[in-house]
Amino acid sequence: MDFSTGEIPPRRIRVGVVDDHLIVRAGLRQLLSDQPGITVVGEAASGRGAVDLVRRMPMDVLLLDISMPVQSGVDAIAMIKAKAPDVGILVLSTHSVHQYGVSMLRLGASGYLNKQSEPEEIVAAVQAVAAGRRYIPPELGELLLDHAQAHSQPAHEALSDREFQVFIKLAAGERPEQVGRELSLTPKTVSSYRCRLLEKLSLHSNSELTYYAIKHKLIE
């Protein structure tokens, strides 16, 4: 490349890839590395690994799955935004936008895509998030519009980020002790969150939490 004109070449977009499936990470790494303006700076296989990766490697965009062992991407988003607020988080999930799209944007993600998205769309989303914009596919845009136009919102939309995290885990059948370990909370604190959730959602038991989450397509 000729730099004799004194022009400074544009900096490449630095991307981290987090997914618990090696073949998915390999495919994304190949796709992104083939783009002239993008470089993959690191990979991880869990939410906890994502937090460590962001701490160790400067990056512009984190491409993040949300359903992973050890610690999910849902749990990691708030920690990542706290440690590296300038890193754009692009969620790439098997779940439809109806299940998690709006909630992930609320937690701090800059975009949400389904894993069935075309490779060109994934690249375009990475470029948009790297430029400081949100990437919202049409289907998610319609959901956001519906939420904005609705006179009332589902009760879970009014939960805080941490309340939503505890809610999803309890609704999925996790025991309070397990929830506490994964979110670094004491059992007493988890119990307090549970009582608050039941009150805010007008429910009476964990089984009703589960039914509510399934009804609103928050869990399968």
N, CA, C and O of each residue as an XYZ file, in Angstrom:
880
protein
N       0.849     -1.193      0.000
C       0.000      0.000      0.000
C       0.879      1.235      0.000
O       1.872      1.280      0.725
N       0.541      2.228     -0.787
C       1.341      3.433     -0.938
C       0.855      4.498      0.038
O      -0.289      4.946     -0.040
N       1.737      4.902      0.961
C       1.384      5.931      1.923
C       2.060      7.258      1.576
O       2.099      8.163      2.410
N       2.599      7.390      0.340
C       3.349      8.575     -0.055
C       2.493      9.832     -0.054
O       3.023     10.939      0.046
N       1.186      9.680     -0.162
C       0.304     10.841     -0.178
C       0.093     11.406      1.218
O      -0.443     12.504      1.370
N       0.511     10.660      2.240
C       0.331     11.116      3.607
C      -1.016     10.764      4.200
O      -1.290     11.103      5.351
N      -1.870     10.084      3.429
C      -3.175      9.704      3.932
C      -3.043      8.542      4.923
O      -2.268      7.610      4.710
N      -3.809      8.619      5.996
C      -3.802      7.562      7.013
C      -4.872      6.543      6.663
O      -6.047      6.894      6.552
N      -4.482      5.274      6.485
C      -5.479      4.252      6.131
C      -6.481      4.069      7.258
O      -6.124      4.234      8.425
N      -7.721      3.735      6.941
C      -8.731      3.528      7.986
C      -8.379      2.338      8.869
O      -7.855      1.333      8.388
N      -8.671      2.455     10.168
C      -8.389      1.372     11.102
C      -9.380      0.237     10.895
O     -10.570      0.466     10.681
N      -8.876     -0.981     10.961
C      -9.727     -2.149     10.790
C     -10.642     -2.304     11.999
O     -10.276     -1.954     13.121
N     -11.832     -2.832     11.754
C     -12.783     -3.105     12.826
C     -12.322     -4.347     13.577
O     -12.114     -5.403     12.980
N     -12.164     -4.213     14.883
C     -11.712     -5.327     15.717
C     -12.929     -6.011     16.335
O     -13.750     -5.377     16.999
N     -13.023     -7.327     16.098
C     -14.214     -8.068     16.510
C     -13.831     -9.243     17.407
O     -12.862     -9.951     17.134
N     -14.594     -9.443     18.476
C     -14.493    -10.638     19.293
C     -15.683    -11.540     18.998
O     -16.792    -11.049     18.786
N     -15.468    -12.849     18.981
C     -16.519    -13.810     18.654
C     -16.734    -14.740     19.848
O     -15.797    -15.382     20.322
N     -17.986    -14.805     20.331
C     -18.291    -15.648     21.500
C     -19.452    -16.576     21.168
O     -20.568    -16.126     20.907
N     -19.175    -17.869     21.181
C     -20.194    -18.896     20.946
C     -19.651    -20.200     21.514
O     -18.451    -20.461     21.434
N     -20.529    -21.020     22.087
C     -20.048    -22.252     22.699
C     -19.805    -23.367     21.688
O     -19.306    -24.428     22.064
N     -20.144    -23.157     20.414
C     -19.907    -24.163     19.389
C     -18.695    -23.777     18.544
O     -18.677    -22.724     17.905
N     -17.690    -24.641     18.551
C     -16.451    -24.366     17.836
C     -16.691    -24.141     16.344
O     -16.077    -23.265     15.735
N     -17.591    -24.940     15.760
C     -17.815    -24.823     14.319
C     -18.462    -23.477     13.973
O     -18.206    -22.922     12.904
N     -19.299    -22.955     14.873
C     -19.902    -21.640     14.647
C     -18.844    -20.554     14.733
O     -18.819    -19.643     13.906
N     -17.965    -20.646     15.734
C     -16.897    -19.653     15.871
C     -15.986    -19.680     14.643
O     -15.576    -18.636     14.137
N     -15.673    -20.902     14.170
C     -14.795    -21.023     13.003
C     -15.441    -20.391     11.773
O     -14.774    -19.703     11.000
N     -16.738    -20.627     11.595
C     -17.431    -20.053     10.451
C     -17.483    -18.541     10.510
O     -17.267    -17.866      9.503
N     -17.771    -18.006     11.691
C     -17.819    -16.550     11.841
C     -16.437    -15.934     11.665
O     -16.294    -14.881     11.044
N     -15.418    -16.595     12.216
C     -14.052    -16.090     12.056
C     -13.659    -16.036     10.590
O     -13.045    -15.067     10.143
N     -14.013    -17.083      9.831
C     -13.690    -17.106      8.405
C     -14.440    -16.008      7.665
O     -13.860    -15.280      6.859
N     -15.736    -15.896      7.945
C     -16.559    -14.884      7.287
C     -16.007    -13.481      7.520
O     -15.852    -12.704      6.578
N     -15.714    -13.165      8.772
C     -15.274    -11.814      9.106
C     -13.847    -11.548      8.647
O     -13.532    -10.446      8.196
N     -12.986    -12.550      8.761
C     -11.589    -12.367      8.355
C     -11.453    -12.169      6.852
O     -10.463    -11.605      6.386
N     -12.443    -12.630      6.091
C     -12.419    -12.447      4.645
C     -12.774    -11.022      4.236
O     -12.600    -10.646      3.077
N     -13.270    -10.232      5.182
C     -13.627     -8.849      4.869
C     -12.387     -7.964      5.015
O     -11.680     -8.063      6.018
N     -12.112     -7.104      4.038
C     -10.882     -6.307      4.068
C     -10.778     -5.344      5.241
O      -9.670     -4.966      5.622
N     -11.908     -4.936      5.828
C     -11.840     -3.948      6.904
C     -12.096     -4.499      8.279
O     -12.309     -3.733      9.218
N     -12.081     -5.829      8.430
C     -12.424     -6.449      9.711
C     -11.345     -7.443     10.118
O     -10.813     -8.167      9.277
N     -11.025     -7.479     11.399
C     -10.110     -8.496     11.923
C     -10.687     -9.076     13.210
O     -11.197     -8.337     14.052
N     -10.608    -10.386     13.364
C     -11.072    -11.069     14.584
C      -9.917    -11.100     15.575
O      -8.864    -11.673     15.294
N     -10.118    -10.481     16.738
C      -9.029    -10.344     17.706
C      -9.068    -11.397     18.808
O      -8.120    -11.505     19.586
N     -10.144    -12.173     18.890
C     -10.204    -13.191     19.927
C     -11.535    -13.914     19.939
O     -12.507    -13.470     19.328
N     -11.564    -15.043     20.647
C     -12.764    -15.865     20.733
C     -12.963    -16.341     22.170
O     -12.025    -16.383     22.966
N     -14.211    -16.697     22.479
C     -14.532    -17.284     23.776
C     -15.735    -18.205     23.600
O     -16.436    -18.137     22.590
N     -15.969    -19.068     24.591
C     -17.020    -20.082     24.476
C     -18.090    -19.961     25.545
O     -18.937    -20.847     25.662
N     -18.078    -18.879     26.336
C     -19.085    -18.711     27.385
C     -19.201    -17.238     27.726
O     -18.380    -16.419     27.315
N     -20.246    -16.915     28.492
C     -20.398    -15.536     28.932
C     -19.237    -15.081     29.794
O     -18.762    -13.952     29.679
N     -18.786    -15.984     30.664
C     -17.632    -15.652     31.508
C     -16.395    -15.422     30.657
O     -15.609    -14.511     30.916
N     -16.230    -16.264     29.632
C     -15.107    -16.070     28.718
C     -15.219    -14.768     27.954
O     -14.207    -14.142     27.638
N     -16.457    -14.351     27.650
C     -16.667    -13.085     26.943
C     -16.190    -11.914     27.789
O     -15.541    -10.999     27.282
N     -16.512    -11.945     29.081
C     -16.078    -10.878     29.983
C     -14.552    -10.828     30.039
O     -13.965     -9.748     29.969
N     -13.906    -11.991     30.165
C     -12.442    -12.044     30.205
C     -11.840    -11.547     28.888
O     -10.830    -10.844     28.886
N     -12.468    -11.919     27.772
C     -11.963    -11.518     26.462
C     -12.003    -10.004     26.298
O     -11.039     -9.402     25.824
N     -13.096     -9.401     26.682
C     -13.222     -7.942     26.574
C     -12.219     -7.247     27.488
O     -11.703     -6.181     27.155
N     -11.947     -7.853     28.635
C     -10.982     -7.278     29.561
C      -9.568     -7.330     28.990
O      -8.769     -6.421     29.217
N      -9.258     -8.401     28.245
C      -7.891     -8.600     27.745
C      -7.622     -7.956     26.390
O      -6.516     -7.478     26.139
N      -8.631     -7.940     25.512
C      -8.400     -7.553     24.120
C      -9.210     -6.307     23.748
O     -10.438     -6.322     23.840
N      -8.536     -5.230     23.328
C      -9.281     -4.070     22.822
C     -10.078     -4.479     21.592
O      -9.554     -5.164     20.713
N     -11.334     -4.067     21.523
C     -12.171     -4.423     20.378
C     -13.251     -3.381     20.186
O     -13.541     -2.583     21.077
N     -13.838     -3.408     19.004
C     -14.916     -2.479     18.671
C     -16.284     -3.139     18.787
O     -17.253     -2.505     19.204
N     -16.358     -4.420     18.413
C     -17.623     -5.140     18.395
C     -17.435     -6.525     19.005
O     -16.451     -7.210     18.726
N     -18.390     -6.926     19.840
C     -18.407     -8.290     20.369
C     -19.622     -8.994     19.787
O     -20.762     -8.606     20.043
N     -19.367    -10.030     19.004
C     -20.435    -10.845     18.418
C     -20.751    -11.946     19.425
O     -19.915    -12.817     19.664
N     -21.945    -11.920     20.019
C     -22.217    -12.691     21.226
C     -23.455    -13.572     21.098
O     -24.542    -13.093     20.772
N     -23.276    -14.869     21.360
C     -24.407    -15.774     21.518
C     -24.954    -15.572     22.931
O     -24.226    -15.111     23.810
N     -26.231    -15.911     23.162
C     -26.779    -15.709     24.506
C     -27.076    -17.014     25.230
O     -27.263    -17.002     26.447
N     -27.125    -18.141     24.524
C     -27.422    -19.429     25.160
C     -26.150    -20.261     25.214
O     -25.815    -20.973     24.268
N     -25.435    -20.157     26.356
C     -24.161    -20.851     26.508
C     -24.032    -21.391     27.919
O     -24.661    -20.865     28.838
N     -23.222    -22.442     28.114
C     -23.004    -22.984     29.458
C     -22.104    -22.077     30.283
O     -21.571    -21.087     29.782
N     -21.945    -22.423     31.541
C     -21.106    -21.721     32.519
C     -21.737    -20.376     32.875
O     -22.133    -20.150     34.018
N     -21.825    -19.490     31.888
C     -22.505    -18.214     32.089
C     -23.059    -17.789     30.747
O     -22.333    -17.766     29.753
N     -24.335    -17.452     30.706
C     -24.965    -17.118     29.431
C     -24.568    -15.726     28.968
O     -24.050    -14.917     29.737
N     -24.826    -15.466     27.682
C     -24.574    -14.136     27.155
C     -25.470    -13.100     27.798
O     -25.078    -11.943     27.948
N     -26.686    -13.511     28.184
C     -27.612    -12.590     28.863
C     -26.971    -12.062     30.138
O     -27.003    -10.863     30.412
N     -26.389    -12.970     30.912
C     -25.753    -12.573     32.165
C     -24.523    -11.706     31.921
O     -24.201    -10.842     32.736
N     -23.843    -11.929     30.814
C     -22.572    -11.250     30.561
C     -22.744     -9.822     30.060
O     -21.850     -8.996     30.249
N     -23.870     -9.514     29.427
C     -24.013     -8.211     28.770
C     -23.806     -7.053     29.749
O     -23.041     -6.131     29.465
N     -24.481     -7.096     30.895
C     -24.352     -5.997     31.854
C     -22.923     -5.854     32.350
O     -22.433     -4.736     32.504
N     -22.243     -6.978     32.604
C     -20.859     -6.930     33.069
C     -19.942     -6.356     32.000
O     -19.036     -5.578     32.300
N     -20.186     -6.747     30.740
C     -19.356     -6.245     29.644
C     -19.544     -4.748     29.471
O     -18.571     -4.017     29.285
N     -20.805     -4.279     29.532
C     -21.058     -2.849     29.371
C     -20.447     -2.042     30.513
O     -20.043     -0.895     30.323
N     -20.381     -2.651     31.707
C     -19.785     -1.962     32.846
C     -18.273     -1.854     32.701
O     -17.680     -0.839     33.066
N     -17.644     -2.909     32.163
C     -16.188     -2.936     32.038
C     -15.698     -2.260     30.767
O     -14.609     -1.687     30.742
N     -16.505     -2.329     29.709
C     -16.079     -1.772     28.410
C     -17.286     -1.130     27.729
O     -17.821     -1.687     26.770
N     -17.716      0.026     28.209
C     -18.941      0.643     27.686
C     -18.879      1.020     26.210
O     -19.916      1.168     25.563
N     -17.670      1.174     25.675
C     -17.541      1.568     24.270
C     -17.606      0.388     23.299
O     -17.676      0.588     22.086
N     -17.584     -0.825     23.820
C     -17.662     -2.004     22.951
C     -19.114     -2.229     22.547
O     -19.988     -2.349     23.406
N     -19.374     -2.286     21.242
C     -20.720     -2.566     20.771
C     -20.998     -4.059     20.825
O     -20.183     -4.856     20.360
N     -22.125     -4.444     21.382
C     -22.480     -5.857     21.509
C     -23.538     -6.200     20.467
O     -24.631     -5.632     20.465
N     -23.203     -7.130     19.587
C     -24.137     -7.605     18.568
C     -24.516     -9.038     18.910
O     -23.683     -9.940     18.820
N     -25.757     -9.251     19.298
C     -26.222    -10.582     19.673
C     -26.562    -11.368     18.412
O     -27.282    -10.889     17.537
N     -26.025    -12.590     18.340
C     -26.312    -13.510     17.230
C     -26.825    -14.796     17.869
O     -26.055    -15.542     18.474
N     -28.127    -15.056     17.735
C     -28.757    -16.111     18.532
C     -29.627    -17.029     17.685
O     -30.068    -16.667     16.594
N     -29.862    -18.229     18.216
C     -30.821    -19.138     17.581
C     -32.252    -18.718     17.894
O     -33.185    -19.121     17.198
N     -32.430    -17.914     18.933
C     -33.766    -17.473     19.323
C     -34.260    -16.365     18.398
O     -33.475    -15.539     17.931
N     -35.549    -16.354     18.142
C     -36.123    -15.327     17.278
C     -36.106    -13.974     17.985
O     -35.980    -13.900     19.207
N     -36.233    -12.912     17.199
C     -36.242    -11.572     17.784
C     -37.447    -11.387     18.697
O     -37.405    -10.573     19.619
N     -38.530    -12.142     18.448
C     -39.711    -12.021     19.299
C     -39.429    -12.513     20.720
O     -40.060    -12.058     21.675
N     -38.492    -13.433     20.857
C     -38.208    -13.983     22.171
C     -37.307    -13.077     22.995
O     -37.579    -12.835     24.171
N     -36.239    -12.575     22.389
C     -35.229    -11.863     23.168
C     -34.818    -10.507     22.608
O     -34.122     -9.756     23.291
N     -35.225    -10.171     21.393
C     -34.714     -8.969     20.741
C     -34.850     -7.703     21.560
O     -33.860     -7.025     21.831
N     -36.076     -7.381     21.956
C     -36.316     -6.149     22.705
C     -35.593     -6.178     24.047
O     -34.999     -5.180     24.455
N     -35.639     -7.305     24.727
C     -34.998     -7.423     26.040
C     -33.489     -7.238     25.948
O     -32.891     -6.594     26.810
N     -32.866     -7.798     24.911
C     -31.418     -7.656     24.776
C     -31.014     -6.211     24.494
O     -29.981     -5.752     24.981
N     -31.814     -5.496     23.715
C     -31.532     -4.070     23.496
C     -31.657     -3.308     24.808
O     -30.875     -2.397     25.078
N     -32.636     -3.678     25.618
C     -32.805     -3.039     26.920
C     -31.600     -3.293     27.825
O     -31.212     -2.420     28.602
N     -31.015     -4.469     27.729
C     -29.865     -4.804     28.566
C     -28.591     -4.090     28.119
O     -27.635     -3.991     28.888
N     -28.574     -3.591     26.878
C     -27.397     -2.855     26.416
C     -26.806     -3.308     25.107
O     -25.805     -2.750     24.656
N     -27.413     -4.325     24.474
C     -26.915     -4.765     23.164
C     -27.181     -3.686     22.117
O     -28.138     -2.920     22.232
N     -26.333     -3.633     21.104
C     -26.483     -2.651     20.025
C     -27.204     -3.226     18.817
O     -27.546     -2.490     17.891
N     -27.438     -4.523     18.816
C     -28.131     -5.144     17.699
C     -28.457     -6.590     18.014
O     -27.902     -7.179     18.942
N     -29.361     -7.152     17.233
C     -29.798     -8.528     17.458
C     -30.080     -9.188     16.116
O     -30.855     -8.675     15.310
N     -29.441    -10.333     15.885
C     -29.651    -11.085     14.656
C     -29.881    -12.554     14.979
O     -29.360    -13.072     15.967
N     -30.661    -13.215     14.143
C     -30.830    -14.653     14.236
C     -29.680    -15.329     13.493
O     -29.160    -14.778     12.523
N     -29.282    -16.516     13.939
C     -28.166    -17.214     13.304
C     -28.471    -17.661     11.874
O     -27.567    -18.069     11.146
N     -29.728    -17.587     11.475
C     -30.078    -17.919     10.102
C     -29.919    -16.723      9.167
O     -30.234    -16.816      7.981
N     -29.431    -15.596      9.698
C     -29.230    -14.409      8.872
C     -28.200    -14.680      7.782
O     -27.298    -15.499      7.957
N     -28.341    -13.991      6.667
C     -27.387    -14.118      5.574
C     -26.027    -13.568      6.005
O     -25.966    -12.617      6.784
N     -24.933    -14.158      5.506
C     -23.601    -13.660      5.868
C     -23.430    -12.169      5.597
O     -22.790    -11.465      6.378
N     -23.996    -11.686      4.497
C     -23.874    -10.269      4.159
C     -24.517     -9.392      5.226
O     -24.034     -8.299      5.519
N     -25.617     -9.884      5.806
C     -26.291     -9.096      6.834
C     -25.466     -9.061      8.116
O     -25.424     -8.039      8.800
N     -24.815    -10.167      8.443
C     -23.961    -10.197      9.634
C     -22.820     -9.198      9.481
O     -22.510     -8.460     10.416
N     -22.205     -9.173      8.322
C     -21.113     -8.224      8.069
C     -21.623     -6.797      8.166
O     -20.983     -5.950      8.789
N     -22.781     -6.520      7.551
C     -23.351     -5.176      7.597
C     -23.663     -4.761      9.029
O     -23.471     -3.603      9.399
N     -24.148     -5.710      9.837
C     -24.470     -5.413     11.231
C     -23.210     -5.083     12.021
O     -23.205     -4.144     12.817
N     -22.146     -5.845     11.807
C     -20.872     -5.573     12.482
C     -20.377     -4.178     12.114
O     -19.924     -3.436     12.985
N     -20.455     -3.820     10.861
C     -19.992     -2.505     10.413
C     -20.830     -1.388     11.022
O     -20.293     -0.352     11.414
N     -22.143     -1.592     11.104
C     -23.018     -0.573     11.684
C     -22.720     -0.369     13.164
O     -22.606      0.766     13.627
N     -22.594     -1.471     13.910
C     -22.332     -1.377     15.346
C     -20.962     -0.760     15.596
O     -20.796      0.017     16.537
N     -19.977     -1.098     14.763
C     -18.637     -0.528     14.905
C     -18.659      0.983     14.693
O     -17.845      1.709     15.264
N     -19.593      1.447     13.872
C     -19.711      2.878     13.591
C     -20.517      3.611     14.659
O     -20.756      4.813     14.549
N     -20.937      2.874     15.702
C     -21.655      3.495     16.794
C     -23.160      3.526     16.618
O     -23.869      4.197     17.369
N     -23.650      2.792     15.615
C     -25.096      2.762     15.371
C     -25.676      1.452     15.893
O     -24.951      0.487     16.136
N     -26.990      1.436     16.058
C     -27.678      0.194     16.359
C     -27.995     -0.521     15.057
O     -28.240      0.112     14.030
N     -27.990     -1.852     15.109
C     -28.436     -2.614     13.945
C     -29.723     -3.322     14.319
O     -29.723     -4.263     15.114
N     -30.812     -2.862     13.740
C     -32.131     -3.389     14.070
C     -32.785     -3.891     12.786
O     -33.218     -3.086     11.962
N     -32.864     -5.215     12.601
C     -33.516     -5.759     11.405
C     -34.990     -5.385     11.393
O     -35.553     -5.065     12.440
N     -35.628     -5.419     10.214
C     -37.023     -4.972     10.096
C     -37.977     -5.609     11.100
O     -38.831     -4.926     11.664
N     -37.837     -6.912     11.326
C     -38.745     -7.601     12.241
C     -38.642     -7.036     13.650
O     -39.651     -6.856     14.332
N     -37.404     -6.755     14.086
C     -37.213     -6.186     15.416
C     -37.673     -4.734     15.439
O     -38.195     -4.263     16.449
N     -37.484     -4.031     14.339
C     -37.958     -2.654     14.263
C     -39.460     -2.570     14.443
O     -39.963     -1.660     15.102
N     -40.178     -3.520     13.857
C     -41.625     -3.552     14.017
C     -42.015     -3.818     15.475
O     -42.963     -3.230     15.994
N     -41.271     -4.708     16.118
C     -41.555     -4.985     17.533
C     -41.345     -3.740     18.383
O     -42.161     -3.430     19.251
N     -40.246     -3.024     18.131
C     -39.966     -1.813     18.892
C     -41.048     -0.769     18.667
O     -41.455     -0.072     19.597
N     -41.510     -0.666     17.423
C     -42.583      0.279     17.116
C     -43.864     -0.103     17.840
O     -44.558      0.752     18.391
N     -44.170     -1.400     17.833
C     -45.361     -1.865     18.545
C     -45.282     -1.541     20.032
O     -46.271     -1.137     20.644
N     -44.088     -1.724     20.610
C     -43.910     -1.428     22.026
C     -44.089      0.063     22.289
O     -44.691      0.461     23.286
N     -43.562      0.877     21.386
C     -43.654      2.322     21.573
C     -45.086      2.818     21.441
O     -45.490      3.764     22.118
N     -45.851      2.173     20.565
C     -47.215      2.622     20.314
C     -48.224      2.052     21.301
O     -49.331      2.572     21.445
N     -47.836      0.988     21.973
C     -48.773      0.351     22.905
C     -49.033      1.251     24.114
O     -48.119      1.899     24.624
N     -50.263      1.282     24.557
C     -50.603      2.090     25.730
C     -50.104      1.428     27.009
O     -49.810      2.107     27.993
N     -50.011      0.125     26.991
C     -49.499     -0.588     28.154
C     -48.486     -1.617     27.680
O     -48.578     -2.125     26.562
N     -47.533     -1.917     28.526
C     -46.493     -2.868     28.181
C     -46.575     -4.093     29.076
O     -47.077     -4.005     30.196
N     -46.084     -5.247     28.595
C     -46.071     -6.432     29.455
C     -45.338     -6.140     30.755
O     -44.387     -5.359     30.781
N     -45.776     -6.756     31.805
C     -45.216     -6.454     33.122
C     -43.710     -6.665     33.169
O     -43.004     -5.922     33.852
N     -43.199     -7.684     32.441
C     -41.756     -7.962     32.519
C     -40.917     -6.863     31.893
O     -39.727     -6.758     32.191
N     -41.511     -6.031     31.022
C     -40.755     -4.942     30.409
C     -40.383     -3.870     31.429
O     -39.476     -3.072     31.190
N     -41.080     -3.849     32.563
C     -40.796     -2.854     33.590
C     -39.760     -3.334     34.608
O     -39.385     -2.593     35.517
N     -39.298     -4.585     34.450
C     -38.294     -5.113     35.372
C     -36.947     -4.459     35.127
O     -36.636     -4.060     34.005
N     -36.151     -4.352     36.177
C     -34.774     -3.891     36.007
C     -33.955     -4.985     35.321
O     -34.403     -6.126     35.206
N     -32.764     -4.629     34.871
C     -31.908     -5.614     34.202
C     -31.647     -6.829     35.094
O     -31.750     -7.970     34.646
N     -31.308     -6.573     36.363
C     -30.993     -7.674     37.272
C     -32.253     -8.481     37.597
O     -32.192     -9.708     37.686
N     -33.375     -7.818     37.770
C     -34.626     -8.536     38.014
C     -34.962     -9.449     36.845
O     -35.427    -10.572     37.041
N     -34.723     -8.962     35.619
C     -35.004     -9.775     34.435
C     -34.095    -10.998     34.398
O     -34.545    -12.090     34.052
N     -32.815    -10.827     34.753
C     -31.889    -11.950     34.768
C     -32.343    -13.023     35.762
O     -32.369    -14.209     35.434
N     -32.698    -12.599     36.974
C     -33.151    -13.546     37.992
C     -34.454    -14.213     37.541
O     -34.628    -15.420     37.714
N     -35.354    -13.438     36.972
C     -36.631    -13.955     36.490
C     -36.441    -15.077     35.485
O     -37.053    -16.137     35.620
N     -35.595    -14.859     34.471
C     -35.381    -15.864     33.427
C     -34.814    -17.149     34.018
O     -35.204    -18.244     33.615
N     -33.898    -17.019     34.966
C     -33.277    -18.200     35.554
C     -34.271    -18.991     36.408
O     -34.322    -20.219     36.330
N     -35.056    -18.289     37.216
C     -36.053    -18.976     38.027
C     -37.127    -19.602     37.146
O     -37.578    -20.717     37.407
N     -37.532    -18.887     36.107
C     -38.558    -19.407     35.201
C     -38.068    -20.649     34.466
O     -38.860    -21.525     34.121
N     -36.764    -20.721     34.228
C     -36.185    -21.873     33.539
C     -35.992    -23.064     34.465
O     -35.534    -24.120     34.029
N     -36.336    -22.903     35.740
C     -36.276    -24.018     36.675
C     -35.012    -24.097     37.509
O     -34.800    -25.088     38.208
N     -34.163    -23.074     37.453
C     -32.946    -23.104     38.253
C     -33.284    -22.863     39.727
O     -34.168    -22.070     40.053
N     -32.571    -23.557     40.603
C     -32.777    -23.394     42.035
C     -32.140    -22.085     42.498
O     -31.172    -21.623     41.895
N     -32.673    -21.485     43.561
C     -32.127    -20.208     44.038
C     -30.625    -20.255     44.312
O     -29.913    -19.285     44.052
N     -30.141    -21.399     44.844
C     -28.713    -21.514     45.129
C     -27.893    -21.406     43.846
O     -26.844    -20.762     43.820
N     -28.384    -22.043     42.782
C     -27.686    -21.995     41.501
C     -27.729    -20.588     40.916
O     -26.732    -20.097     40.387
N     -28.887    -19.944     41.013
C     -29.020    -18.566     40.531
C     -28.033    -17.662     41.267
O     -27.372    -16.818     40.662
N     -27.947    -17.856     42.585
C     -27.039    -17.046     43.381
C     -25.590    -17.214     42.960
O     -24.853    -16.234     42.848
N     -25.176    -18.471     42.723
C     -23.792    -18.720     42.297
C     -23.511    -18.060     40.957
O     -22.462    -17.440     40.780
N     -24.439    -18.185     40.010
C     -24.200    -17.676     38.664
C     -24.220    -16.156     38.598
O     -23.543    -15.562     37.758
N     -24.991    -15.522     39.476
C     -25.104    -14.061     39.434
C     -24.384    -13.380     40.594
O     -24.509    -12.171     40.786
N     -23.628    -14.165     41.368
C     -22.872    -13.633     42.511
C     -23.791    -12.937     43.506
O     -23.516    -11.826     43.960
N     -24.895    -13.617     43.838
C     -25.853    -13.107     44.808
C     -25.990    -14.095     45.961
O     -25.809    -15.298     45.773
N     -26.306    -13.599     47.138
C     -26.554    -14.490     48.266
C     -27.943    -15.111     48.113
O     -28.807    -14.531     47.454
N     -28.170    -16.285     48.714
C     -29.506    -16.885     48.657
C     -30.588    -15.954     49.180
O     -31.702    -15.940     48.656
N     -30.268    -15.171     50.213
C     -31.247    -14.229     50.763
C     -31.611    -13.170     49.726
O     -32.773    -12.780     49.610
N     -30.605    -12.704     48.968
C     -30.865    -11.692     47.942
C     -31.711    -12.266     46.814
O     -32.615    -11.600     46.310
N     -31.415    -13.511     46.415
C     -32.222    -14.160     45.374
C     -33.666    -14.293     45.841
O     -34.599    -14.079     45.067
N     -33.844    -14.648     47.112
C     -35.193    -14.773     47.663
C     -35.921    -13.432     47.634
O     -37.118    -13.368     47.357
N     -35.185    -12.371     47.922
C     -35.791    -11.038     47.879
C     -36.199    -10.676     46.462
O     -37.270    -10.109     46.244
N     -35.338    -11.006     45.490
C     -35.677    -10.754     44.086
C     -36.925    -11.542     43.689
O     -37.798    -11.030     42.989
N     -36.997    -12.801     44.148
C     -38.153    -13.637     43.804
C     -39.444    -13.012     44.318
O     -40.434    -12.936     43.591
N     -39.431    -12.570     45.557
C     -40.632    -11.941     46.122
C     -41.012    -10.688     45.343
O     -42.189    -10.432     45.090
N     -40.009     -9.921     44.969
C     -40.264     -8.698     44.208
C     -40.831     -9.022     42.828
O     -41.735     -8.340     42.345
N     -40.291    -10.076     42.193
C     -40.770    -10.484     40.876
C     -42.227    -10.930     40.932
O     -43.043    -10.536     40.099
N     -42.539    -11.758     41.926
C     -43.912    -12.242     42.063
C     -44.882    -11.073     42.247
O     -45.991    -11.079     41.713
N     -44.441    -10.071     43.015
C     -45.301     -8.907     43.247
C     -45.468     -8.088     41.964
O     -46.584     -7.708     41.610
N     -44.360     -7.815     41.270
C     -44.419     -6.974     40.069
C     -45.181     -7.645     38.934
O     -45.831     -6.972     38.134
N     -45.103     -8.973     38.863
C     -45.764     -9.692     37.776
C     -47.143    -10.213     38.178
O     -47.838    -10.854     37.390
N     -47.519     -9.922     39.429
C     -48.827    -10.369     39.950
C     -48.963    -11.896     39.873
O     -49.991    -12.418     39.442
N     -47.918    -12.589     40.293
C     -47.898    -14.047     40.277
C     -47.724    -14.562     41.702
O     -47.518    -13.785     42.635
N     -47.810    -15.902     41.859
C     -47.799    -16.451     43.212
C     -46.817    -17.597     43.415
O     -46.631    -18.033     44.551
N     -46.184    -18.102     42.363
C     -45.304    -19.258     42.530
C     -44.306    -19.315     41.383
O     -44.446    -18.615     40.380
N     -43.290    -20.169     41.551
C     -42.300    -20.357     40.495
C     -42.926    -20.959     39.244
O     -42.518    -20.642     38.127
N     -43.918    -21.829     39.431
C     -44.564    -22.431     38.266
C     -45.297    -21.362     37.454
O     -45.359    -21.449     36.227
N     -45.846    -20.369     38.125
C     -46.485    -19.272     37.409
C     -45.451    -18.393     36.710
O     -45.725    -17.849     35.640
N     -44.261    -18.249     37.305
C     -43.166    -17.547     36.623
C     -42.831    -18.257     35.318
O     -42.648    -17.623     34.279
N     -42.752    -19.592     35.390
C     -42.435    -20.376     34.201
C     -43.520    -20.226     33.137
O     -43.220    -20.019     31.961
N     -44.772    -20.330     33.552
C     -45.876    -20.203     32.598
C     -45.867    -18.823     31.950
O     -46.069    -18.705     30.741
N     -45.633    -17.778     32.746
C     -45.590    -16.418     32.213
C     -44.477    -16.297     31.169
O     -44.691    -15.738     30.092
N     -43.287    -16.822     31.490
C     -42.153    -16.715     30.569
C     -42.419    -17.454     29.263
O     -42.068    -16.962     28.191
N     -43.037    -18.629     29.343
C     -43.367    -19.384     28.132
C     -44.434    -18.650     27.327
O     -44.337    -18.555     26.103
N     -45.433    -18.140     28.001
C     -46.532    -17.426     27.333
C     -46.002    -16.235     26.543
O     -46.481    -15.954     25.444
N     -45.010    -15.531     27.100
C     -44.455    -14.358     26.436
C     -43.232    -14.697     25.603
O     -42.515    -13.805     25.151
N     -42.990    -16.008     25.395
C     -41.923    -16.495     24.525
C     -40.543    -16.019     24.983
O     -39.678    -15.717     24.160
N     -40.343    -15.955     26.306
C     -39.053    -15.582     26.869
C     -38.175    -16.795     27.081
O     -36.950    -16.682     27.092
N     -38.794    -17.969     27.252
C     -38.082    -19.241     27.314
C     -38.871    -20.239     26.499
O     -40.038    -20.019     26.176
N     -38.216    -21.344     26.170
C     -38.883    -22.388     25.394
C     -39.355    -23.497     26.316
O     -39.944    -24.475     25.855
